[in-house]
Structure formats: structure tokens, C-alpha cells
Amino acid sequence: MTLRQYDAIIIGGGHNGLVAAAYLARAGRKVVVLERRPIVGGAAVTEEIFPGYKFTEFSYVVSLLRPEIIRELELPKHGLKILPLPSTFTPMENGDYLASWDDHDLTRRELYRHSPKDAEAYDEYARVMARAAKAIKPIINLIPPDPSSLHPRDLLNLLKLGQYAASLSEKELYMIAKLATQSSADLLEEWFETDALKGTKAASGIIGTFLGPRSPGTAYVLLHHYMGEIDGAFRAWGFAKGGSGGVSGAIANAARALGAEIRVNSPVQQVKVKGGRAVGVVLENGDEINAKVVMSAADPKRTFLQFVEPKHFPDEFVTSIQNFRVRGSSGKVNIALSKLPRFTALNEPALYRGAVSISPSIDYIERAYDDAKYGQVSKRPYLDMIFPSVIDPDMAPPGHHVMSCFVQYAPYDIEGGWDDTKRDQLGEAVIATIEEYAPNIRECIVGMQVISPKDIEAIAGITGGNIFHGELLLHQIFFLRPVPQWADFRTPLKGYYFGASGAHPGGGVMGAPGMLAAKEILKDWR
């Protein structure tokens, strides 16, 4: 048994854990990151699944990563390079298509082809959503106050929240309240009439949730995805060179350069508690590591129900964590290709540099949700697909390609449980759906990896396989995330902090929970 002393231990080498380590090391603290897998990155990793074919195994696009993290940790210097995804192509069931490009006039003409009314409404909708996203963006960096507390820290944060609310116009306040409670379908049907346009935009409201586009609250999830930016370009999405592992790799490089130690193949068994305080961890191999503080970057269930004995938390807190909704609803199908599939609606090389969305209507997505509600894989799922090797040729052998398919819905609690037969069923549903729009897809396939929410749980260590570590629902955001009274990255156990996607402001490759948790740890030290 070995015993080592650090200022801080970070459990989990996902991107939030790495961000927290980098900020703590930047402040001169001695930090160690403990990652259970042989590679860092959590769900933001790149792996060579078939020889020569590299896949962004889980997370696959970049937009939400906070600009201040990129700037303050100098991530471009440490290898981060984000390549833009300039278009979204949605093939339609009648053989036509809808496309949006990074050229505003081209997109407007494309919309006009389908509906002059929608072409006119589109710019105003974009302005309203951009205003809402910019209005809500300051909340990302606010520490959620406990509105029932008289602690000076909470009173100060409540004052900041009040000042922020007072700075908003009446129109902005009403807009935020509406977006927080409305369904994405109701929101979009107020603006547009083209089914493919509504379907494609509504899809952003169901990612990472076990809800359909007609479920209240999905408009907020849509807004959450609207807050992205790349190099100052608001609402821009991109692909990291080298895949999502390129993002995690750059953050890890920055953390190491600042003095953080990162250990892989180091699964934590439990947090050591002494005198009512977290004082270190015990690894599964029996090694003990001591520290002044411990921060978990794992999901809430593992953080509070697995690593620490429940007796160290109030019963009400434990019950709230047990009730925190983490049902996974997404799968991933990664495909190695000998050549690119040919979409019959549009044979245009540029479309392979962007995203292809199988979302022909809101009703299409809602019917996919109907299957999942009753424990079945969606027969015709919503798919969001990109071709990373077209953007970054290093992802596949010369002349060959990789295809990344995000799939919704694939319920964690599938009837009969996940097994190879159910995985084959998910893979076949994806290929059959693509085949409706690209009939030659089967002849292009060299190999295929099918990932269910159960696999996400087993491989990435995320309970329930929920990509956001917990659904972004109204009762699970801001000062209610993960539970009331403990949304400020502290926990009822002294010296134990929480800075993962299950904390404020939520999921996606954002880094904000890790950054904010590290800053609160440093405040407490001061």
C-alpha cells in the first residue's frame, strides 16, 4: 500500500476533471487526476476501433466548450484545432431535401424554395434565439445560489442573480420563461411551416433527454445547444482535429504543462473520510492517496452513492440523488466505410463536410420517441451523422472514410435488457433508415461499432448511459442541479466537491462545471 499527499485529487479524467485539474494547477496547487480507463477523456475520446479507422466513440462535435477555458488554458498552443462544420443537410421523405449552409444568402434561397414565409421568418427567429442564448449565457458562469439560505455567499450570489435579471428587458425575461417551459415543437410551430425545418431544429431539443419534441421543457434543451460558439462565431459547430479525443488531449496537455499529474488505469474504490471530512481516496488496487480536498468529475450517482458511504450524507440528500433522472436515451453507431454513401436527394461533395440529419418532421421524431417510451429501439430513429474523415483525413486510411451516427432513441431500460441481439437490432434500424436516403450504404460498410446506453455506462462509466450525466429538465437545472441546496459545487461532506456534467450548467463538451468547481475550491482555500 502506498500513501501520497496532494492538495487536490480529481476523480475522473473526463474533460471536466481535466479542466478542474488545469485550473487548480494554474493556481499553484499539487493536483492528481485519477482515471479508471487507459486513456483520458471520459466520453470525449478518439479510439481506433478497426485498424486504420479512428472514431470519436461517444461525443463527436464541439461548440459548447467555453471560450474562456480555451483562452485561459491556451488550448490551441496545446494542440486544440477546431474545424468548422459548415452545413446541415436533411433529406426528406418525398425525395427532396433541405439544406443550410455557412453562406446566409444560400440558406435563405434554400428556405425560400420550400416556403417564402419561412425564409422571411428565419432571420427573425435566429435573432430572437441568439438574444435568448446571449441573455441566458451569463447564468453559465454564475454559481447557483441556494434561495433558502442566509449564508453570505448565497446572499451575494442571489444579489448577482437579481442584478442579472434586472439587466434584462421585459421581453427577454418573458422569452426565457417561455423557453424554459415550452416544448420545442410548440416553439417552432409558432415560427415555421416547413416540416423538415421544424424537425431538424426540434432535434436539438431532445438530445440527451428521454423526451419527445412535444414534451414541455425541450425548448430549453434546444436553447442549451444554441449557446455554442467557435472563435467568436455564435451558434457555430465544429469537429476537433483528431476527434473529441483532440479536445481532451489538449486540456490534458495544458494541465500537465501547469504541473498536474494524470494517472490512468487508476480506478477509485472509495473516498476516505476522517472526522467528517474527505481526506483522500482508496484505489481498487489498495493504494491510498491523501489530499486536502477531493473533487469528483464522475456522474452524481457514482459520486454520492458509490464512492462515499451514504451515512456521510443527510438522508434527504441521498434520496434526492437516488431520484435524480439519468435515463440514457441515446446510442452511437460508428461505421468504417470503403467509400462515401450516395444520397439520392443531393449529390453534392460539400454536404459531406457538414452534418446530415435524419429528421424529416417533428412527427417523425415523436414517433421514434413512442417506440422508446415502451422499451423499444426506435424503428426509424432520429440520426445526426457526420463524416469526420472528410474534414480530417487522418481519421481513416487513404480513400476510405468513417461515419459517426448519433442515434435517438435507444432506451437504457430496453425491454429484456441489452444484449448482442438488441445491439444488432439498433445497428440494423440505423442502416435501414440511412438506406432510405442513401441506397448504397450497405455496400460501403467495412465495419460497424454499435454502442447502446448500457455500453456508454460500462465503457465511459456514466450511470444510465446518459450523455449529460442527468437530464436537462426544469427540475434538474441551475440551483436544483444536482439537488437543491447543493448546486454550488460543494457537498454535505466537507472537503468533497462535485464538478461534472451532472452539476450546473449541465452537459456537453463544455468544461464549465469543472472550471467553476475549481474556482470554488480555490475560494474556500483563500
N, C-alpha and C positions, 0 to 999 in steps of 0.2 A: 504494500500500500504506500503510495507517495502522497505527500502533503505539500501544496504550494499556496502562496499567498498573492492575491491580486487586489486591486481597488474594485474592479467590477468583473463579474462573469456574465457573459451573454449566452443564454441557452438558445441555440438555433442559428445556423448560418444562412438563413434566407436573406433577402435583400434588406429587410427592416433591421434584422440583427446586425448585419454588416454596417448599415448606416449608423446605427447607435454606437457600435464599436469605434467607427471612424471619428464621430463627434467627441466621444469620451477621450480617445487617444489624442485628438487635436487639443484637448484641454489639459494634456499632460498626465492623464491617468493611465495606470497599468491595467490593461484590459485583455481578457482572453475570450474568444468565441469558441463555443463547443458545438460542433455539427455532427450529427449522427451518421450522415452519409459520407461516402468517399469524396464527394465534391460539394462545394458551397453553392448557394443559390436558392435552395428550397424549391419552390415551384417555378423559379426563373432560371432554368438551366438549359444548356445545349448538350445533347448526347448523340453519339454515333451509334444508332440503333442497328443499321445494316452497314456493312463495310463500305466506306466512302460517302455514305449519306448521313448528314448531320441534321438533327431535328431540334427545334425548340419544343421540348417534350410536352410542357404544360402551357405556361404563359407564352405568348408569341408576338404581341405587338407592344409598342411603347408610346405613351403620350402623357400619362399622369405623373411620371417622375418629376418631382418638384424642381423647378429651375434653380432655386436657391441651393439645393443639395448639389446639383450639377456644378454650380458656380463655386460654392464654398469648399467642396471636396476636390475641385479641379479634375472632374472625371474625364474630360477629353484628354488631358495630359496622361491619364492612367488607362487609356485605351477605348473610352466610350466614343462610338461614332454611330449616329442615328441616321438611317437612310429613309427618305420620305416614302410614304405610300400615297401616290398621287391621285388615286381614283377608287370608286366603288362601282362595281358592275352587278346589276341584279337582273338575271334572266327571268322572263315572265312565262306563265303557263300557256299563253297563246302564241309563243314563238318569238315575241318581241322582246325588248329589253329596256331597262332604264339605267342610265349611267350618270355619275357625277365625276367631274374632273377637277384638277387643280387650276383650271382656267375658268374663271367665273362666267365669261360670255358663252363658252362651250356648254357649260352646265345649264345655263339659262335657256339656251336654244334647245337643249335636250328636253328640259322640262316643258317648254312651250309646245314641243312636238306632241306631248301627251295631254297637256292641259294649259291653255293660256292663263287660266285663273291661278293654277299652282305656280306658274312661272312668276306671276305678279306677287303672290303671297310669300314666295320662298325667301326673298331678301329680308322682308319684314320679320318673318319667323326667325331667321338667323340672327337678326339684330336683337330681338326680344330674348332669345335663348342665350346669346352672348352676354347681354346685360344681366340676366339672371345668374349666369355662371360667374360673372365678374363680381356681382353683388354678394354671392354666397362664398366666393373664394377666400375672403379674409377669415371665415369661420374655420377653414382648414388649419390655420396656424394659431387659432385660439385654443387655450386649454379649457375644456368644458368645465364650467363651474357646477358645484352642487347647489341648486337653488334653495335647498332646505337648510343650508349650513350658514353659520355666522362666523366661520373661520375667516380671518383677514384675507387669506389667499383666495377663498371662494368669493368673498365680497368684492375684492379687486377685479376678479375675472368677470363677475356679474356686471360690474361697472363698465368694463371694457365691452361686454356684450351689449349693454344698454347704449353706450356711445356709438357702437357699430350700427345698432338698429335705428338710432336717431339720425344717423347719416344717410339712411336710405329714404328714397322718396316714397310717398304713399303707394304709387303704382308698383314700385319694386317690392314693397312689403306684401302687398296682395298677391303679386305674381309668385313670390317664394312660397307663401302659404298655399297657394293653389297647386304649385308643382310638387309640394311635399305630400299632398294628399290625393292628387288626381291619378287616374290611370293614364298610361302612355297613349292608349287607344283614344280615350276621350280628348286628351290634349291635341293629338294630331288630327282627329276628325273635325276639330274646330278650325283647322287651317287648310287642309288639303282634301282633294278628291281622288287622286291617282292611287290605286291600291298598292302598287309596288313601292311608291314613295312612302306611303304610310307604314307599310310592312317593314321596310328597311330601317326606317327611323325608330319604329316601335321596338325593334330587336334590341336596341341599346338599353331599353328599359327592363329587359328580362334576364340579362346576362348575370349569372351568379345568384339568381333568386329562384325559388320554387313557386313562381307565379306566372300567370299568363299576361299578355299585354292589356287585357281588360280588367286586371286586378288593381284596386286602388293602391297607390304608393309607388307604382312602377314609373311614374313621371319623374320622381326624384332620382331613381336609379339612372334614367335617361340623362338627367341633368348632371349626375355624378360623372358620367362618361363624357359629358360636354365640356368638362373643365380642363381638358388636356391642352398642352401646348408644346411646341418644339421650336427652339431658337426664337422664342417670342411670337411664333405664329400660333394664334389661338385656334383651338379645335383641330389641330393637326395631329395626324397619327403617323408612326414610323416603325421601322424594323431596325433593331440594333444589329450592326455588323457582327457576325458570329452568333447571331440569335440572342435570345434572352440571357443566355449564359455570358454574353458580352457585357451586359449591364451589371450582373452580379460580379463578374470578373473585375470590371473597372472599379467597383466600390470596394471589393476585397483588396485590390492593389493599392487603393488610396488609404484604406485602413492600415495595411501593413507598413506603407511608407510613413504613416504617422506614428507607428510604434505598436499597433495592436498585434496580438498573437492570435492566429487562427488555427484551430486543431480540428481535423476531420477524423472520421471513424471514432468519434468520442461521444457516444450516446449517454445522456444523463439519466440516471435511475431515479434520484430524488434530490430535493433541496434540503440541505442541512439546516435545522432550526435549533437555536440555543437561546434560552432566556427570552423567548417570544420574538426572536429576530432571525432573519435569514442570514447565515454566516458562511455559506458555501454550497457545494454540491458533491454528491457521490456519483461517480460514473458506474456504468454497468459492469466494468471490469474490476470494480472495487476501489479504484483511485479516488482520493478525496482532494478537492481543491477549495481553498478558503478565499473569501473576499469580503470587502466591506458591504458591497451590495450585489444582488443577483437580479438580472433582468431577463424575463422570458420573452422570446420572439416567436414562441410556438402559439398554437391556437388556444382560445380560452379554456376549452375542456382539458387539454393536456396541462396547461399552465396551472390550473387551480384544482383539478380533480385527480391528476396523475402524479405530478412532481411533488406535491405537498399533501400531507395528510389532512383530511377535511377538518380535524379537530382544531387546526390552527386558524380557521376562518369561522365567522359567525354562521349559524345555521341558515339564516335568511340569505346570506351571500352565496353559500353553497347551492341552495335551492334555485337561486336566480341563474347561476352558471349552468346548472343542470337543465334549466328551461330555455337557455339561450339557443336560438334556432340556427342550426348549422347543416341542414339537409342539402346535400350535394345534388345538383340538377344538371350538371354539365359533363360531357365526355370529350375526348380528343381522339381523333383518328389521324395518324401521321403516315403519309404514303410516299414510298420511293417510286419514282417514275422513270421509264426509259425515254419518254418524250412527253410533251405537254398535251393534255386533253384538248379537244377542239370543241368549243362552244358554238352551237349552231346559230344562236341568235346574233353573234357578232364575232367575226374572225379578225380581230384587231390585236396585234402584238402588245400594244400599250396596256391592255386590260390585265395582263399577267403581272404587271408591276404594282398593281393595287390589290384591293380586296374584291372577292366575288362573294356575294351574299345571296343565299337561297332563302328569300323572304318575300315571296310574291304578293302577300297581303297580310293584314292583321288577322283575318280569319284563318289563314294557313297556319300561323304561329299558334293561335289559340287552340286549333285542333291538335297540333303537336303537344300542347300542354294537356289537353284532355286525356291523351294516352298516358302521360306520366302521372297524372293525378291518381290513376288506378293501378300504379305499379308496373307500367309497361314502358318499354323503349318506344319513342315516337316512331310511327311507321314512316312518316315523311317529316323528318326533323328540320328545324332551322339550322342552317350551316353558315359559318363565316370562314372563308377559305383564303389563304394567301399562298404564294409560290416563292418562298424565301430564296431559292437558288436563282431566280430571275433577277432579284435585287442584289443578292450576294452570291456570286458563282462559286465561292469556296464551300458552299453548303452541300454540293453534290459533285459526283465525278463529271468530267467534261462531257457535254452533250446530254447529260441526264439532269433530273430535277427532283426536288422534294416539294410536297404539298402538305400544308398544315390545315386541318379541318377542325374548327371548334364546333361542338355539337350540343344542341339543346332541343329535346330533353332526354337525359339519361338519368333516371332517378336512382339515388343511392339505395333506397329501400325497394328494390325491384322485386316483383313477385317471385318467390322461390330462391332469391339470393343470386348474386353474381357468380357465374362460372364460365368456362370456355364457350359453352353453347350460347350463353347470353351475350358474351363479347362478340362472337361470330354474328349474332343477330344484330347487334349495334353496327358492326362493320358493314354488314350487308345492307342495312337500312340507309347508311351513308352512301355507299356505292350506287345503290339503286336510285337514290334521289339525285345524285350527280348525273347519272346516266340519262335521266330525263332531259337534261340540258346539254350534256356532252356525251353523246352516244358511244364514243370510242374509249371511254375511261378505263374499261377492264383490260384492254389490250396494252395500256400504258403502264400497268402496275407491275413493279418488280418485287415489292414487299410492302407490308402494311402492319402498323402497330395500333392496336385498339386499346384505349385507356378509359376505364369506367371510373366513376367516383370512388368505388372501392379500391381501385388501383392508385388513385390520387392519394387516398388515405394511407395505403400501405407503403408507397414509394416516397411521397413527399412529406408524410407524417402529418397530414391535415385531417382532423377528425371530421367524419361525414363526407370527406372529399369536396367540401365547399371552398371554391377558389377564393372567396372573400373572407374565409375563416368564420363566417356568420353572415346571415342575410342582411342587406341594407334596407331594412324596413323602418318605418317611422318610430316603432318602439325599440329599435336597436341602433339608433344613431345619436350623435352628439353626447349630451350628458347622460344618456341611457346606454352607452356602449362601453364596456360590455354589460355593466349593470349600474343602476342608479347609485349615486354617492361615491362611485369608484371609477369615474371616467377620466381622472386626471393623471393616469399612468402609474399612480400609486396603488397599493393593495392593502387589505387589512393586516397583512403580515409585514411588520417593519423591515426595511431593507430589501423588500421584494417588489420589483417593478414589472410592468407589463407594457410592451411596445411592439405589438404585432398588428396584422390586418384586422383582427378582432377588436382592436381599440379604435378610438377616434383618429382620423376621419374615415377609416374604412379600407377596403381592399383595392386591388390593382397594384401594378408595379409603380408605387407612389413614393414610398420611403418616408412619408410624413410621420407615421406612428413611431418609427424608430428614432427619427430626428427629435421629435417633441419629447419622447420619453427620456432621451439622453439629456436634453436641456433641463428637464425637471429634476433628474438625478443630480446634475451639476448645481442647480439652485439649492437643493436640500443640503448638499455638501457645503455650500457657501454659508 
